[in-house]
Amino acid sequence: MKYIDEFRDPALARQLVESIRRRADRPIRLMEFCGGHTHAIFRFGLRQLLAPHVILRSGPGCPVCVTAAADLDRAIALAQVPGAILATFGDMVRVPGSQGDLQTARAHGADVRIVYSALDALELARHAPERPVIFLGVGFETTAPTIAAALVQAESEALPNFYVFSIHKLTPPAIRAILNAGEVALEGVIGPGHVSTITGSDAWDFLPREYGIPCAVSGFEPLDILGAIEALVRCVTESRPTVVNAYARGVRPAGNRVAQELLARVFVPATAEWRGFGPIPESGLTLRPELAHRDAALRFPVAVAPAREPPGCRCGAVLRGVLEPPECPLFRRACTPRNPVGPCMVSAEGACAAYFQYAAVE
């Protein structure tokens, strides 16, 4: 297939749905890791189409949502460094930390700029050489190479005022954490499509090898997702755990070697704090020692009080797949997109935002 419309063919979708229903002789519990998948699944009504044969749980695949309150508090403190410009993607400005958010900090005088890429932040540093420009590096393996490229460019230009506060996350350790915790029984994982363009589908080999469950890497159109689910149902019912690349037009087994080499040139894995999980070893990216002079956390050691979560917010449990957003007592009541209490209602990839936008009110 060559065109997007072909991945929305109703006749092919019906065939896949019927195949899934026919093969699933009992409810099969799967997790879609990616927040983009969560929104696509709701948008196209796939949960309702597949119930009760397939039970879908949303995972921690929203980088904004899994950013820990402590890291948000540090970002807000960095924005208040005298003379500093804090550059960030737009979906971070309303994410609540312990003491407000970046939008509030900007209202109180902090120079917080919304940018569309790390190169935009680099341009800010070129035009304001007398001011430190701190880029808030948020994202998974998909986004991190672009920040790495900006750091390499800053080094090549010898720009002294460009810094990064890296709170990037790596996805496989989060899936390990979910499976090791045993809070939710999963029989398969829908692998993240965009992440896997960088990591490759081979990055998920540990799932069948170590945990005995299949993984199907998926794109974001209806037939992509249904094809991945159908492949997972086949694997489960045939007791054949493996990795299926159902997004071959975008993902290769080994991934993007150039992007991987760029990441290795700039970052090293480190323990990172995840909202709802706590610290996960080797799940974050920090700057290599030779680039420590561009590490905002080291260059500007701001004081931050102990973090606290919003009272009643269950975002952490939602991110682990333990409960669904409507089970949170704040959902649609105190917590809405207009007045978000937790990050899962803020981000365009958040599970709470998906439920609020697409799911029927009960």
Backbone hydrogen bonds, N-H to C=O, Kabsch-Sander energy under -0.5 kcal/mol:
donor,donor_aa,acceptor,acceptor_aa,energy
6,E,3,Y,-1.1
7,F,3,Y,-0.5
7,F,4,I,-1.9
8,R,5,D,-1.8
9,D,6,E,-0.9
13,A,9,D,-2.3
14,R,10,P,-2.5
15,Q,11,A,-1.9
16,L,12,L,-2.2
17,V,13,A,-2.6
18,E,14,R,-2.6
19,S,15,Q,-2.2
20,I,16,L,-2.5
21,R,17,V,-2.6
22,R,18,E,-2.4
23,R,19,S,-2.1
24,A,20,I,-2.4
25,D,23,R,-1.4
28,I,53,H,-2.1
29,R,27,P,-0.5
30,L,28,I,-0.6
30,L,55,I,-3.0
31,M,188,G,-1.7
32,E,57,R,-2.1
33,F,31,M,-0.7
33,F,190,I,-1.7
35,G,61,G,-2.8
38,T,34,C,-1.8
39,H,35,G,-2.1
40,A,36,G,-2.0
41,I,37,H,-3.1
42,F,38,T,-2.0
43,R,39,H,-2.9
44,F,40,A,-2.3
45,G,42,F,-1.2
46,L,41,I,-2.4
47,R,41,I,-0.6
49,L,45,G,-1.8
50,L,46,L,-1.9
51,A,47,R,-1.7
53,H,50,L,-1.2
54,V,50,L,-1.5
55,I,28,I,-2.8
56,L,54,V,-0.6
57,R,30,L,-2.3
59,G,32,E,-1.9
61,G,33,F,-1.9
62,C,60,P,-1.4
66,V,62,C,-2.1
67,T,64,V,-0.8
68,A,273,E,-0.7
72,L,68,A,-2.0
73,D,69,A,-2.6
74,R,70,A,-1.9
75,A,71,D,-2.2
76,I,72,L,-2.4
77,A,73,D,-2.1
78,L,74,R,-2.6
79,A,75,A,-1.9
80,Q,76,I,-0.6
80,Q,77,A,-1.0
81,V,78,L,-1.6
84,A,81,V,-2.3
85,I,132,P,-2.5
86,L,111,D,-2.6
87,A,85,I,-0.6
87,A,134,I,-2.9
88,T,113,R,-2.5
92,M,89,F,-1.7
93,V,90,G,-1.2
95,V,92,M,-1.0
97,G,100,G,-3.5
100,G,97,G,-0.7
103,Q,93,V,-2.4
105,A,101,D,-2.1
106,R,102,L,-2.4
107,A,103,Q,-1.9
108,H,104,T,-1.4
109,G,106,R,-1.7
110,A,105,A,-2.5
111,D,79,A,-0.6
111,D,84,A,-0.5
112,V,110,A,-1.4
113,R,86,L,-2.9
113,R,111,D,-0.6
115,V,88,T,-2.4
115,V,113,R,-0.5
120,D,117,S,-0.6
121,A,117,S,-1.2
122,L,118,A,-2.0
123,E,119,L,-1.9
124,L,120,D,-1.7
125,A,121,A,-1.8
126,R,122,L,-1.8
127,H,123,E,-1.9
128,A,124,L,-1.1
131,R,128,A,-2.3
133,V,161,N,-3.2
134,I,85,I,-3.1
134,I,132,P,-0.6
135,F,133,V,-0.6
135,F,163,Y,-2.9
136,L,87,A,-2.7
137,G,135,F,-1.0
137,G,165,F,-1.9
138,V,136,L,-1.1
143,T,140,F,-0.8
144,A,140,F,-2.2
146,T,143,T,-1.3
147,I,143,T,-1.2
148,A,144,A,-2.5
149,A,145,P,-2.3
150,A,146,T,-1.6
151,L,147,I,-2.1
152,V,148,A,-2.3
153,Q,149,A,-2.2
154,A,150,A,-2.5
155,E,151,L,-2.1
156,S,152,V,-2.3
157,E,153,Q,-2.0
158,A,154,A,-0.6
158,A,155,E,-0.8
159,L,154,A,-2.4
162,F,159,L,-0.7
163,Y,133,V,-2.8
163,Y,161,N,-0.5
164,V,294,R,-2.7
165,F,135,F,-2.8
166,S,164,V,-0.8
167,I,137,G,-2.9
167,I,165,F,-0.7
168,H,285,L,-0.5
169,K,139,G,-2.3
170,L,283,S,-3.1
174,A,170,L,-0.5
174,A,171,T,-1.1
175,I,171,T,-1.5
176,R,172,P,-2.2
177,A,173,P,-2.2
178,I,174,A,-2.0
179,L,175,I,-2.5
180,N,176,R,-3.1
181,A,177,A,-1.8
182,G,178,I,-1.3
183,E,178,I,-0.6
186,L,184,V,-0.8
187,E,29,R,-3.0
188,G,29,R,-0.6
189,V,214,P,-1.8
190,I,31,M,-2.9
191,G,189,V,-0.9
191,G,216,A,-1.4
196,S,192,P,-1.6
197,T,193,G,-1.1
197,T,194,H,-0.7
198,I,194,H,-0.7
198,I,195,V,-1.4
199,T,195,V,-2.5
200,G,196,S,-2.1
201,S,252,R,-1.3
202,D,253,P,-2.3
203,A,200,G,-1.2
204,W,201,S,-1.8
205,D,202,D,-1.9
207,L,204,W,-1.6
209,R,205,D,-1.9
210,E,206,F,-2.9
211,Y,206,F,-0.8
211,Y,207,L,-1.6
212,G,207,L,-0.7
212,G,208,P,-0.5
213,I,207,L,-1.4
215,C,242,T,-2.2
216,A,189,V,-2.2
217,V,244,V,-2.4
218,S,191,G,-1.9
223,L,7,F,-2.4
225,I,221,E,-2.3
226,L,222,P,-2.8
227,G,223,L,-2.3
228,A,224,D,-2.1
229,I,225,I,-2.6
230,E,226,L,-2.7
231,A,227,G,-2.1
232,L,228,A,-2.2
233,V,229,I,-2.8
234,R,230,E,-2.2
235,C,231,A,-2.3
236,V,232,L,-2.7
237,T,233,V,-2.7
238,E,234,R,-2.0
239,S,236,V,-1.2
240,R,235,C,-3.2
244,V,215,C,-3.0
244,V,242,T,-0.5
246,A,217,V,-1.6
246,A,244,V,-1.1
250,G,247,Y,-2.0
251,V,247,Y,-2.3
255,G,252,R,-0.6
256,N,198,I,-1.3
257,R,255,G,-0.9
260,Q,256,N,-2.2
261,E,257,R,-2.6
262,L,258,V,-2.0
263,L,259,A,-2.3
264,A,260,Q,-2.3
265,R,261,E,-1.6
266,V,262,L,-1.2
266,V,263,L,-0.6
267,F,263,L,-3.4
268,V,286,T,-2.5
270,A,284,G,-1.9
272,A,280,I,-1.8
274,W,278,G,-2.2
275,R,66,V,-2.5
277,F,274,W,-1.7
278,G,274,W,-2.7
280,I,272,A,-2.8
283,S,270,A,-0.7
283,S,280,I,-1.2
284,G,270,A,-2.8
285,L,168,H,-1.0
286,T,268,V,-2.6
288,R,266,V,-2.6
291,L,288,R,-2.3
292,A,289,P,-1.6
294,R,291,L,-2.3
295,D,292,A,-1.6
296,A,164,V,-2.1
296,A,294,R,-0.8
298,L,295,D,-0.8
299,R,295,D,-2.8
300,F,296,A,-2.4
302,V,300,F,-2.2
313,C,310,P,-1.9
318,V,314,R,-2.0
319,L,315,C,-2.6
320,R,316,G,-1.2
321,G,318,V,-1.2
322,V,317,A,-2.2
323,L,317,A,-0.9
327,E,324,E,-2.5
328,C,325,P,-2.3
331,F,328,C,-1.2
332,R,335,C,-1.8
333,R,330,L,-1.8
335,C,330,L,-2.8
336,T,334,A,-0.6
336,T,339,N,-1.1
345,M,342,G,-1.4
346,V,343,P,-0.9
347,S,343,P,-2.1
350,G,347,S,-1.2
353,A,344,C,-2.1
354,A,350,G,-1.8
355,Y,351,A,-2.6
356,F,352,C,-2.6
357,Q,353,A,-2.3
358,Y,354,A,-2.6
359,A,354,A,-0.6
359,A,355,Y,-1.5
